[in-house]
Amino acid sequence: MTTVSFSVYNRWGSVVYTNNHIAPGRIVWPTNNRTLTAGVYVYQLTYMIANQIFHISGDITIIK
């Protein structure tokens, strides 16, 4: 499996994280001393297996 891209968006559609060069089995969130506020975020993951591209999306809720 090859991960092509991973992105996270806030509820207004602004990108809060994106990465197009992910090592297999590892997604690292570089915080740079930033914290996410409580709320709902949407993620999109695109990956490739045997030259077929797949897309997964969903949401995560952060509660503080």
N, C-alpha and C positions, 0 to 999 in steps of 0.2 A: 504494500500500500504506500502510495506517495501522497502526502498532503499538499494540495496546490495553494489553498488560502484559508485563513481563519480571520473573521472580523466580528467585532462586537459593536453594537449601536445602542445609544440611549433612546428614550421614548420619543424623542423628536427627530430621530433618524441621523443624528450626528455620530460619526465614527469616534469611539473612545479607545479602540484598539484594532490594529490590523497587522497581519504578518503573512507574507507570501513566501517565506523561506523557513519552513519549519522542519526540524530534524524529526525523523520517524519516531513516533511514540512520545514526543515531548513538545508541549506548548508552555512557554514561559511568559508570564505576564510581567513586563518590566515596569514596576510601580513608579520609579523615579520620585519617591516620596509622595505620590499622589494616592488619594483614597477615593473610592467611588461612593457617591451618596446613595442612600436607601432609594430603591425604586426597581423598576422592571427594565431589563436589558435584553436585547435580541442578539443571538449569535447566528452566523452563517459559516458553515464548514464545507469546503469543496475538496474532494480527494479523488485519486485515480487508482483503480485496480485493473490490471490486465488491459490497459489502454481504454478503459471505460471510465467516464467521469460521473461522479455521484455528488449530490448536494444534500446537506442536512441543515436544517434551521430549527430554532426553538427559542425559548425565553428562559430567563433566570431572574428570580426576585431576590434582591439583597435587603435584608431587614437588620436594622441596627437598634 
